[in-house]
């Protein structure tokens, strides 16, 4: 694994940044977490911390949802 790939998995972004980058609401992001579609790490105080890989996955999920798929699919 290259150093660049490792950085993509480094969870440093708070949900507010993820919301702005993806256009998803906090509720949507938390729902996808609860459904096991993403697995953000936890920082100090149990706050969710997201990586660039998590953001990529959320954008793919949003694309699937916009195309008419359900979470179960």
Secondary structure, DSSP 4 states (H G I P E B T S, - for coil): --HHHHHHT---B-HHHHHHHH---HHHHHHHHHTTS---EE-GGG-EEB-HHHHHHHHHHHHHHHTT--S--
